[in-house]
């Protein structure tokens, strides 16, 4: 939306205390020859959880794989990345996607997904099978060298045109895990839409829903997204000419869509909307903001998006005069986004504290990277800045300064920016990638089409 001034990760829970420290727990299955499985906890919150699974092939080379396990406490799975996941009753089956089906002897492959649980018991699955073989991790492969694989086998290398499985295609992290968490439509049945009218109706309907967008949809204006919705783009799904607005609603997930040529904002979050996750989308050539968040909205994560051929990127807090509604809110995490030549507002922040900007890749941003204004508190951490003359600063245009703490950032032909003041602590667990690796990680994984949903 316009402003009057320049705007510039499963699953197996351990304990709440463990999660609060950000500790990851790995559990290896041990039962028969051919494979080993590591089940890694990444995060858990009220109603939801997320994490990653690694399969190590101890048998003959695989040309395709299907991993199966069962839950004992009613858990369900939903969104997945680097695998296609289906569930029947308590049994879950995960199969490879196109680029990671071939796994050599001693090789490994990883995938992740989100899920739901009953908030009282989330026990770890005790048995896994790959292609019908129970995994024990104890027997040397048939017809292969007798030396077992190393404890940390190297990941397979997929075709160059596809993001490597070693890229951390993480699940939900950040502010959207707080306040009860963000699950969107959860395990609701999916509806596929391919026209503007069907999309408008599905987004605006009451009740939980998973909405899959297919093809290119031409539309206009702003389409309202109601509470408890997951909006997923099928391969190549594109929204042209319009944007989405979450106005006072909560628990919304928007993933794997390409937006272009919007006439207002691509995604607008306002009027005390809470628990929103905007992930793995691509934005270009729009009129105003790509993702603008304002008017007391809170608990938002903006992750793994790419913005290019665009000026005004991400505004947090629309007006200097709105402190009465915004102070104590506007808590947002921006991580692993690719600000690819986007000019300014990457993001521009008012009032929110703490706002967490970490592991993003900034490239050729002609205006500036991050601005902290109007008493905001922004932690700028582990980012990679390349060819950015103004990386981060305090104040912007007529807006007074906020606080900004910068640490562990990496600079290429870019100066360290302006810092000052203090920022509130980050309450959620997260894993910080080494800043010098962020360029390769983000360019391989950010944007639409980089995950399987």
C-alpha positions as CSV (number, residue, x, y, z in Angstrom):
1,X,0.0,0.0,0.0
2,X,1.1,3.6,-0.6
3,X,2.8,5.7,2.0
4,X,2.9,9.5,1.9
5,X,6.7,9.6,2.4
6,X,9.5,7.9,0.6
7,X,9.4,4.2,1.4
8,X,11.9,3.3,0.7
9,X,11.5,-27.0,8.9
10,X,10.1,-33.0,11.7
11,X,9.1,-33.9,13.6
12,X,9.7,-35.8,16.6
13,X,9.3,-33.7,19.5
14,X,11.5,-33.9,22.5
15,X,10.6,-31.3,25.0
16,X,9.5,-27.7,25.0
17,X,12.7,-26.7,26.8
18,X,14.8,-28.4,24.1
19,X,13.1,-26.5,21.4
20,X,13.3,-23.2,23.2
21,X,17.1,-23.5,23.1
22,X,17.1,-24.1,19.4
23,X,18.7,-27.5,19.8
24,X,18.3,-30.1,17.0
25,X,17.8,-33.7,17.9
26,X,18.8,-36.5,15.5
27,X,17.4,-40.0,15.9
28,X,18.8,-42.9,13.7
29,X,16.7,-46.0,13.0
30,X,18.4,-49.4,13.4
31,X,16.6,-52.5,12.1
32,X,17.9,-54.2,8.7
33,X,20.4,-53.8,5.8
34,X,20.4,-51.2,3.1
35,X,19.7,-47.9,4.7
36,X,19.8,-45.6,7.7
37,X,17.4,-42.8,8.6
38,X,18.1,-39.7,10.6
39,X,15.0,-37.9,11.9
40,X,15.9,-34.3,12.9
41,X,13.7,-31.9,15.0
42,X,13.8,-28.4,13.7
43,X,11.0,-26.7,15.6
44,X,7.6,-27.2,17.3
45,X,4.9,-24.9,18.4
46,X,1.2,-25.0,19.4
47,X,-0.5,-27.3,16.9
48,X,2.4,-27.6,14.5
49,X,6.0,-28.8,14.0
50,X,8.6,-28.9,11.3
51,X,11.9,-30.7,10.6
52,X,14.1,-32.7,8.2
53,X,14.8,-36.3,7.4
54,X,18.0,-37.7,5.9
55,X,18.2,-41.1,4.2
56,X,21.6,-42.7,3.8
57,X,21.8,-45.5,1.2
58,X,23.9,-48.4,2.5
59,X,22.9,-50.8,-0.3
60,X,23.2,-50.8,-4.1
61,X,22.6,-47.6,-5.9
62,X,19.0,-46.3,-6.0
63,X,17.3,-44.9,-9.1
64,X,14.3,-43.9,-7.0
65,X,13.2,-44.1,-3.4
66,X,10.1,-44.3,-1.2
67,X,10.4,-43.9,2.5
68,X,7.6,-45.1,4.8
69,X,7.0,-44.8,8.5
70,X,4.0,-44.7,10.9
71,X,2.9,-42.4,13.6
72,X,1.5,-43.6,17.0
73,X,-0.2,-40.4,18.3
74,X,-2.3,-39.1,15.4
75,X,0.3,-36.8,13.9
76,X,-0.3,-35.6,10.3
77,X,2.0,-34.2,7.6
78,X,1.3,-31.3,5.2
79,X,3.7,-29.2,3.2
80,X,6.9,-30.9,2.0
81,X,10.1,-29.8,0.2
82,X,12.5,-32.0,-1.8
83,X,9.9,-34.9,-1.6
84,X,6.3,-35.7,-2.3
85,X,4.6,-36.8,0.9
86,X,1.2,-38.6,1.3
87,X,-0.5,-40.0,4.4
88,X,-3.1,-42.8,4.8
89,X,-4.2,-43.2,8.4
90,X,-1.1,-43.3,10.5
91,X,1.2,-44.3,7.6
92,X,3.3,-41.7,5.8
93,X,5.0,-42.3,2.5
94,X,7.6,-39.9,1.1
95,X,8.9,-40.3,-2.5
96,X,11.6,-38.6,-4.4
97,X,11.1,-35.7,-6.7
98,X,12.7,-35.6,-10.1
99,X,16.2,-34.4,-9.3
100,X,16.9,-36.5,-6.1
101,X,15.8,-40.0,-7.0
102,X,19.3,-41.3,-7.8
103,X,21.2,-42.1,-4.6
104,X,24.6,-43.8,-4.9
105,X,25.9,-46.3,-2.4
106,X,27.1,-44.3,0.6
107,X,25.1,-41.3,-0.6
108,X,22.4,-39.5,1.2
109,X,19.3,-37.4,0.4
110,X,17.4,-35.0,2.6
111,X,13.9,-33.6,2.6
112,X,11.6,-31.8,5.1
113,X,8.0,-31.1,5.8
114,X,5.6,-29.5,8.2
115,X,3.0,-31.3,10.3
116,X,0.4,-31.0,13.0
117,X,0.2,-32.7,16.4
118,X,-2.1,-32.9,19.5
119,X,0.0,-30.6,21.7
120,X,0.5,-33.4,24.3
121,X,2.3,-36.3,22.7
122,X,4.5,-36.3,19.6
123,X,6.6,-39.6,19.8
124,X,9.4,-40.4,17.3
125,X,8.6,-43.1,14.7
126,X,10.6,-46.2,15.6
127,X,10.9,-47.9,12.2
128,X,11.5,-46.8,8.6
129,X,11.6,-48.6,5.3
130,X,13.1,-47.6,2.0
131,X,11.6,-49.3,-1.0
132,X,10.2,-52.0,1.4
133,X,13.6,-52.6,3.1
134,X,13.7,-51.9,6.9
135,X,16.5,-49.5,7.7
136,X,19.1,-50.6,10.2
137,X,22.2,-48.8,9.3
138,X,24.2,-51.9,10.2
139,X,24.9,-54.0,7.1
140,X,27.4,-53.3,4.3
141,X,25.9,-53.0,0.8
142,X,25.6,-55.9,-1.6
143,X,27.9,-55.7,-4.5
144,X,29.5,-52.5,-3.2
145,X,32.7,-51.8,-1.3
146,X,32.9,-53.3,2.2
147,X,33.9,-50.0,3.7
148,X,30.8,-48.4,5.2
149,X,29.9,-44.8,4.4
150,X,31.3,-42.1,6.6
151,X,29.2,-40.8,9.5
152,X,28.5,-37.7,7.4
153,X,28.2,-38.8,3.8
154,X,28.4,-36.2,1.1
155,X,25.1,-35.2,-0.5
156,X,24.4,-36.3,-4.1
157,X,24.9,-33.8,-6.9
158,X,21.7,-33.1,-8.9
159,X,21.6,-31.6,-12.4
160,X,22.9,-28.1,-12.5
161,X,19.5,-26.6,-13.3
162,X,18.0,-27.8,-10.1
163,X,18.7,-26.6,-6.5
164,X,20.9,-29.1,-4.7
165,X,19.4,-31.1,-1.9
166,X,22.3,-29.8,0.3
167,X,20.7,-26.4,0.1
168,X,18.8,-25.9,3.4
169,X,15.2,-25.8,2.2
170,X,14.0,-25.1,5.7
171,X,10.5,-25.1,7.0
172,X,8.9,-22.4,9.2
173,X,11.3,-20.4,11.3
174,X,11.0,-17.1,13.0
175,X,8.2,-14.9,14.4
176,X,5.4,-16.9,12.6
177,X,6.3,-19.9,14.9
178,X,5.2,-17.8,17.9
179,X,1.7,-16.9,19.3
180,X,0.5,-20.4,18.7
181,X,2.3,-20.9,15.4
182,X,1.2,-20.8,11.8
183,X,-0.4,-23.8,10.1
184,X,-2.6,-22.2,7.4
185,X,-5.2,-24.7,6.1
186,X,-3.4,-27.6,7.9
187,X,-4.6,-31.0,6.7
188,X,-7.8,-29.6,4.9
189,X,-8.4,-31.1,1.5
190,X,-6.9,-29.2,-1.4
191,X,-8.8,-27.2,-4.0
192,X,-7.2,-26.4,-7.3
193,X,-8.0,-23.0,-9.0
194,X,-7.0,-21.8,-12.4
195,X,-9.2,-18.7,-12.9
196,X,-9.4,-15.3,-11.2
197,X,-13.0,-15.9,-10.1
198,X,-12.3,-19.3,-8.6
199,X,-9.2,-17.9,-6.9
200,X,-11.1,-14.9,-5.5
201,X,-13.9,-17.2,-4.1
202,X,-11.5,-19.7,-2.6
203,X,-9.4,-17.1,-0.8
204,X,-12.4,-15.3,0.6
205,X,-14.3,-18.4,1.8
206,X,-14.6,-19.1,5.5
207,X,-13.1,-22.1,7.1
208,X,-9.7,-23.8,6.8
209,X,-8.6,-24.6,3.2
210,X,-5.6,-25.5,1.1
211,X,-5.7,-23.7,-2.2
212,X,-3.5,-24.8,-5.1
213,X,-3.0,-22.3,-7.9
214,X,-2.5,-23.7,-11.4
215,X,-1.3,-21.9,-14.5
216,X,-1.3,-18.1,-15.0
217,X,-4.1,-16.2,-13.5
218,X,-4.7,-12.6,-14.7
219,X,-6.6,-10.5,-12.2
220,X,-6.8,-6.9,-10.9
221,X,-7.0,-5.2,-7.5
222,X,-6.3,-6.9,-4.2
223,X,-7.8,-10.3,-3.4
224,X,-8.7,-10.8,0.3
225,X,-7.2,-13.9,2.0
226,X,-9.3,-15.1,5.0
227,X,-8.0,-16.9,8.1
228,X,-6.7,-20.5,8.1
229,X,-5.6,-20.7,4.4
230,X,-2.6,-22.3,2.8
231,X,-2.1,-20.9,-0.8
232,X,0.3,-23.0,-2.8
233,X,1.5,-22.6,-6.3
234,X,1.7,-25.6,-8.6
235,X,4.7,-25.7,-10.9
236,X,4.8,-22.4,-12.8
237,X,1.8,-20.8,-11.1
238,X,1.8,-17.1,-11.7
239,X,-0.4,-14.2,-10.5
240,X,-0.4,-11.3,-12.9
241,X,-1.9,-7.9,-12.3
242,X,-3.3,-8.2,-8.8
243,X,-2.2,-8.9,-5.2
244,X,-3.3,-10.6,-2.0
245,X,-4.4,-8.8,1.1
246,X,-4.6,-10.3,4.6
247,X,-6.8,-7.7,6.4
248,X,-7.3,-8.5,10.1
249,X,-7.2,-12.3,9.5
250,X,-4.7,-14.8,10.9
251,X,-2.9,-18.1,10.2
252,X,-2.2,-17.7,6.5
253,X,0.6,-19.4,4.4
254,X,1.5,-18.2,0.9
255,X,4.1,-20.3,-0.9
256,X,5.7,-21.0,-4.3
257,X,3.9,-18.4,-6.4
258,X,5.2,-15.9,-8.9
259,X,3.7,-12.4,-8.8
260,X,4.3,-9.8,-11.4
261,X,2.8,-6.5,-12.7
262,X,0.6,-6.0,-9.6
263,X,-1.2,-2.6,-9.5
264,X,-1.0,-2.0,-5.7
265,X,1.0,-4.4,-3.5
266,X,1.8,-8.1,-4.3
267,X,1.1,-9.1,-0.7
268,X,-0.4,-6.7,1.9
269,X,-0.7,-7.7,5.5
270,X,-2.6,-5.2,7.7
271,X,-5.1,-4.4,10.4
272,X,-3.7,-6.6,13.2
273,X,-3.3,-9.6,11.0
274,X,-1.2,-12.3,12.8
275,X,0.7,-15.5,12.1
276,X,1.5,-15.1,8.4
277,X,4.2,-17.1,6.5
278,X,5.2,-15.8,3.0
279,X,7.8,-18.2,1.6
280,X,9.5,-19.2,-1.7
281,X,7.7,-16.7,-3.9
282,X,9.1,-14.6,-6.8
283,X,8.2,-10.9,-7.2
284,X,8.9,-8.6,-10.2
285,X,7.8,-5.5,-12.0
286,X,5.0,-4.4,-9.7
287,X,3.7,-1.0,-8.9
288,X,4.2,-0.7,-5.1
289,X,5.4,-3.0,-2.4
290,X,6.2,-6.7,-2.8
291,X,5.4,-7.5,0.9
292,X,4.1,-4.6,3.0
293,X,3.2,-5.3,6.6
294,X,1.5,-2.6,8.7
295,X,-1.3,-1.4,11.1
296,X,-0.5,-3.5,14.1
297,X,0.1,-6.8,12.3
298,X,2.4,-9.2,14.1
299,X,4.1,-12.7,14.1
300,X,5.2,-12.8,10.4
301,X,7.9,-14.7,8.6
302,X,9.1,-13.7,5.2
303,X,11.5,-16.3,3.9
304,X,13.2,-17.6,0.7
305,X,11.7,-15.1,-1.6
306,X,13.3,-13.4,-4.6
307,X,12.7,-9.9,-5.7
308,X,14.0,-8.5,-9.0
309,X,13.2,-5.7,-11.5
310,X,11.4,-3.8,-8.8
311,X,11.9,-0.7,-6.8
312,X,10.0,-0.6,-3.5
313,X,10.4,-4.0,-1.8
314,X,9.3,-4.6,1.8
315,X,7.7,-1.9,4.0
316,X,7.2,-2.6,7.7
317,X,4.9,0.1,9.2
318,X,3.2,2.5,6.8
319,X,3.3,5.8,8.6
320,X,5.2,7.7,11.2
321,X,1.9,8.7,12.8
322,X,0.7,5.2,13.6
323,X,2.8,4.4,16.6
324,X,-0.3,4.0,18.8
325,X,-1.3,0.9,16.8
326,X,2.1,-0.3,15.8
327,X,4.3,-0.1,18.9
328,X,4.6,-3.6,20.5
329,X,3.7,-5.2,17.2
330,X,5.2,-5.5,13.7
331,X,7.5,-8.3,14.8
332,X,8.7,-9.9,11.6
333,X,11.5,-12.3,10.5
334,X,13.1,-11.8,7.1
335,X,15.5,-14.6,6.2
336,X,17.1,-16.2,3.1
337,X,15.5,-13.7,0.8
338,X,17.3,-12.6,-2.4
339,X,17.1,-8.9,-2.9
340,X,18.2,-9.0,-6.5
341,X,18.7,-5.5,-7.6
342,X,15.6,-4.3,-5.7
343,X,16.3,-0.7,-5.1
344,X,15.1,0.1,-1.6
345,X,13.1,-1.0,1.5
346,X,14.8,-4.4,2.0
347,X,13.1,-3.8,4.4
348,X,12.3,-0.3,5.7
349,X,11.2,-0.6,9.3
350,X,9.0,1.5,11.6
351,X,8.3,0.7,15.3
352,X,8.7,-3.1,15.3
353,X,11.2,-4.5,17.9
354,X,12.8,-6.9,17.5
355,X,12.7,-7.3,13.7
356,X,15.1,-10.0,12.6
357,X,16.9,-9.7,9.2
358,X,19.2,-12.6,8.8
359,X,21.0,-14.7,6.1
360,X,19.6,-12.6,3.2
361,X,21.5,-11.9,0.0
362,X,21.7,-8.3,-1.2
363,X,22.9,-7.7,-4.7
364,X,23.2,-4.4,-6.6
365,X,20.7,-2.5,-4.5
366,X,20.9,1.0,-5.9
367,X,19.1,2.7,-3.0
368,X,19.8,1.0,0.3
369,X,19.4,-2.4,2.1
370,X,17.9,-2.0,5.5
371,X,16.5,1.2,7.2
372,X,15.6,1.3,10.9
373,X,13.3,4.2,11.7
374,X,10.8,5.5,14.3
375,X,12.3,3.7,17.4
376,X,12.3,0.3,15.7
377,X,14.8,-2.3,16.8
378,X,16.4,-4.3,13.9
379,X,19.0,-7.1,14.1
380,X,20.9,-7.4,10.8
381,X,22.7,-10.7,11.1
382,X,24.7,-13.0,8.8
383,X,23.7,-11.3,5.6
384,X,25.7,-11.1,2.4
385,X,26.0,-7.7,0.8
386,X,27.4,-7.4,-2.7
387,X,27.7,-4.1,-4.6
388,X,25.5,-2.3,-2.2
389,X,26.6,1.3,-1.5
390,X,24.3,1.8,1.5
391,X,23.9,-1.5,3.3
392,X,21.9,-0.3,6.4
393,X,21.3,2.9,8.2
394,X,19.2,4.7,10.9
395,X,16.3,7.0,9.8
396,X,15.0,7.4,6.3
397,X,13.5,10.5,4.6
398,X,11.4,12.3,7.2
399,X,11.3,9.3,9.6
400,X,13.5,9.5,12.7
401,X,16.0,6.9,13.6
402,X,15.5,3.5,15.2
403,X,18.0,1.1,16.6
404,X,20.1,-1.3,14.6
405,X,22.5,-4.0,15.7
406,X,24.6,-5.6,13.0
407,X,26.8,-8.7,13.4
408,X,28.5,-11.5,11.4
409,X,27.6,-9.9,8.0
410,X,29.8,-10.4,4.9
411,X,30.6,-7.5,2.6
412,X,31.8,-7.6,-1.1
413,X,32.3,-4.1,-2.6
414,X,30.0,-2.8,0.1
415,X,30.6,-0.9,3.3
416,X,29.4,-1.7,6.7
417,X,26.5,0.5,7.5
418,X,25.3,2.7,10.4
419,X,24.4,1.1,13.7
420,X,23.2,2.4,17.1
421,X,21.1,1.6,20.1
422,X,19.9,-1.8,21.3
423,X,17.5,-4.4,20.1
424,X,15.2,-6.8,22.1
425,X,16.2,-10.4,22.2
426,X,15.1,-13.0,19.6
427,X,12.8,-15.5,21.4
428,X,12.8,-18.4,18.9
429,X,15.4,-21.0,17.8
430,X,17.1,-20.6,14.5
431,X,20.2,-21.8,12.7
432,X,22.5,-19.1,11.3
433,X,24.3,-19.9,8.1
434,X,27.8,-18.6,7.7
435,X,27.5,-15.3,6.0
436,X,30.2,-16.0,3.4
437,X,28.0,-19.0,2.2
438,X,24.8,-17.1,2.0
439,X,25.1,-16.0,-1.6
440,X,25.4,-19.6,-2.9
441,X,22.7,-20.9,-0.5
442,X,20.2,-18.2,-1.3
443,X,20.7,-18.0,-5.1
444,X,20.2,-21.8,-5.2
445,X,17.1,-21.9,-3.0
446,X,15.2,-18.7,-3.1
447,X,12.1,-18.0,-5.2
448,X,9.2,-19.9,-6.7
449,X,9.9,-23.3,-8.2
450,X,12.6,-24.3,-5.8
451,X,10.5,-26.5,-3.5
452,X,8.0,-29.3,-4.0
453,X,4.6,-28.4,-2.4
